Amino acid sequence: MSADDAPRIDVPASASPEEAAALVAAVEQFLRDTTVAVVAEEPRPDGWTRTARLEAVGRSAPWDAAGGDSADWAS
């Protein structure tokens, strides 16, 4: 491998310019076809947000779906 970690491909001295161009084109196509696509990761929530979400799991809401307050706040 060369200094930049790219593979080194030697074209035979007996190759014509057309053959050398075809070899380069074939290698470039191979590299395009076999390169793994980099997928960006979703940003992770900070620790406070993650903890709040985990603590909220399984709790019932203090209000009903119709918007009325079902909790007894007077007691």
N, C-alpha and C positions, 0 to 999 in steps of 0.2 A: 504494500500500500504506500501511497505517496504521503507527503507531509500533511496534507489536508484530509487524510483518511479516505480519499476517493480511490476506487479501484483503478489500477493502471492496466490499460489494454494496449498491447503493441500490435501495430499493423505490420504485416510482413513487407519487407522491402520490395518483394516482387509484385505486390499488389498495384494495380493501375489506380489512377485517381478515382475512377468510377467505382471500383471495388472497395477502395478505402472509404468513400462516401457512403456506399451501401452498408458497410460494416458499422460505421458510426451511426447511421440511421437505425439500423437493427438494434444496436445496443441501447440507444436512446429510447426506442419504442419499448424494449424490454424493461428498462428502468421505470418508464411511465406506467406500464401495465402492472408491475409487481410492487410498486411503492405503496406502503400502508398509509392510508389517509389519516391525518391527525385530526382528532375530534376534540374540540374544546370542552373541558369539563364545566358543568354548571357550577356557579359559585356556591360554596357551602355556607350555610347560615353560621353566624357567630355563636359562640357558646351560650350566651344569654338567650338567644332566640331558640336554639335547639332545646335547651333545658325547659323553657316555657312551653314549647310544643309537646315535649315528652310528659310534662306534668299535667297538661290539659287533656291528655288522652284518657278516655273512659269517664270523664266527668260529664254530668248532665248540665245543660245550660240553666241558669236561674230564671229563664223566661220561656214562655211557650212559643210555638211556631207562629201563632197569630199576633204576637207582639205584646201580649199582656204579661205582666210581672207575676209569676207564680210563687215567688219567694215571699215569706212572711217577714217583712222588714220591721214590723212594729214590735216583734217579740224580742 
